[in-house]
Amino acid sequence: MSNESVQLIYPSDEIVKNAAVSGMDAYRALCAEAEADYEGFWAKRAREFITWKTPFTQTLDESNAPFFKWFADGKLNVSYNCLDRNVEAGLGDKVAIIFEADNGEVTKVTYKELLAKVCKMANLLRSKGVKKGDRVVIYLPMTIEGIVAMQACARIGAPHSIVFGGFSAQSLRDRINDAGAVMLITSDGQFRGGKAIPLKPIADEAFSMGGCESVKNVIVFKRTGGDVNMVAGRDEWLHDGLANQPETCEPEWVEAEHPLFLLYTSGSTGKPKGVQHSTGGYLLHAIMTMKWTFDIKPTDTFWCTADIGWVTGHTYITYGPLACGATEIVFEGVPTYPDAGRFWKMIQDHKATIFYTAPTAIRSLIKAADSNAAVHPKSYDLSSLRILGSVGEPINPAAWQWYYDNVGGGRCPIVDTFWQTETGGHMITPLPGATPLVPGSCTLPFPGIQFAVVDETGADLPWGQGGILVCKKPWPSMIRTIWGDPDRFVKSYYPADFQGKYYLAGDGAIRDADTGYFTITGRIDDVLNVSGHRMGTMEIESALVANPLVAEAAVVGRPDDLTGEAIVAFVVLKGARPTDPEAAKKIIKELSDWVGKEIGPIAKPKDIRFGDNLPKTRSGKIMRRLLRGLAKGEELTQDTSTLENPAILEQLKG
Ligand code: WTA
């Protein structure tokens, strides 16, 4: 991109004037401040934005790098910072959550009411013996109770680990087992798109697999009214448990490094890893990004459409907005029910001012709007909006432009926020009242964040040259370790390639030759991004080979207009390769359902192809590069002379 071809889109004077970070000079000044005194930059905000029980005296402790510590001698409580201090500041009657259920029913909860709910839940957990440091797995849909459960855990210092409601029994079992959880909080079921989907029966199945023996209590929230099996002495209805709990609860004041939560995410090898986050540093970045990336103001109505099962839901639903005393919308349902105008109608009804969603959702809504004017954003009054956001995957310029023109009416900056489960909050993102925008670019690092594009040896690459995305300095909200596996933490994120000095994001990136703006070029490991959900190819392969029909499997991604990437599986069966299309169809369905059961429906391959073998080098290595080409339907022009068995390429063409 040269300056002639790049058209920068500038924020309006109105937005710039009122923004927390107002204009590029203000952005540069913050970056310069962090450059001049890195620790001081973060310490200043940590003192200003967080209420500490015991103030910290030490900012960054690098003595045991890469296990960095931030604000280590300070004590605080996240739930206090999100709730009590807002009530104490006079916001008790302000609406904290506008909850819209799948069926359209709206419930509003004030800060005072939310605090009381969290205290009751925290008291219930304590009454069951849950104490500081105990892990609680939460397997709940998008409901007020999900947020309350997370906040209650934070209140008593029990790290939570949310398992997304779309994950299977096996996935739930593995996470409970790895975390050694003492409690599970779940619901009878969840509503999605007008249907009631069971959850508790999945939890029962997880328990029946063995390995969940650490769980002493299961709390069940009644959401759908579906039939559930309750195990005497272990399972209890939430409403029964809450019945006599007091509405006040002294918070557990924890050290800043105390783990606030674990969140499992996919890596390139092995089982999902439990990303461990801290209390103080994590909260700081949640607040700073709410203030600077979203420019949150007391008058805003903030809406992040993520699920609490993902990190975006943690930082930008459960913690960030509440820590800033904001009013936020929480949505149970799906964007296409009762029709694809649901998001736009909700923005209109609740007068949302900041809207944060994923490119996949936008792409699917573009498609729907193109064929039905009634669900086009232009059919709704979206004039309340002032800032738009995107997260989870690269947003293609066409979708960006549509979002900008049709949802934002050409007046709302789009913050394309690049970050990861491991980073806790935004890393590279425009600031709405400062950064000129370029569709498809996440632009520049958040103030203080030291991202760079380097080569395999860690040497800086010039702008215009694609390479590996690293972060050169530790930052407060970074992953602290992988739960129970510190070696894997070091290997995954601080590899020897960079002398253990740089955080390896796992993505490739390129900086524009003129502007220095970052564009993420995609994962450089075997992690796929399907509809903004992270999936390890190895995880899906392991699930496939666990099926009795399958001898071998290789999984790759291919670009998909709607989901960003789609999963393609190449499978060698133990029996003969099906040549009859009907027989093949049957096996494809069986394998796809199997993966859905092993991991969750989001991991189901879009395309399954059979071969007598997989393309391998003479040394037996699967040639994934070839498979990626085949998956895309490319004509194979590569040299296949090193292939052991070139004939099977024909079978795998699909
Ligand atoms: C990708 C989600 C381009 C990236 C918050 C990253 C993005 C992975 C963007 C993390 C973006 C996320 N532009 N790519 N704005 N945001 N990604 O852990 O590959 O679910 O490494 O965190 O999503 O996914 P995760």
Residues whose N, C-alpha, C, O or C-beta is under 5 A from the ligand:
A	BS01	WTA	S390 V391 G392 E393 P394 D416 T417 F418 W419 Q420 T421 C442 A505 D507 I520 R523 G532 R534
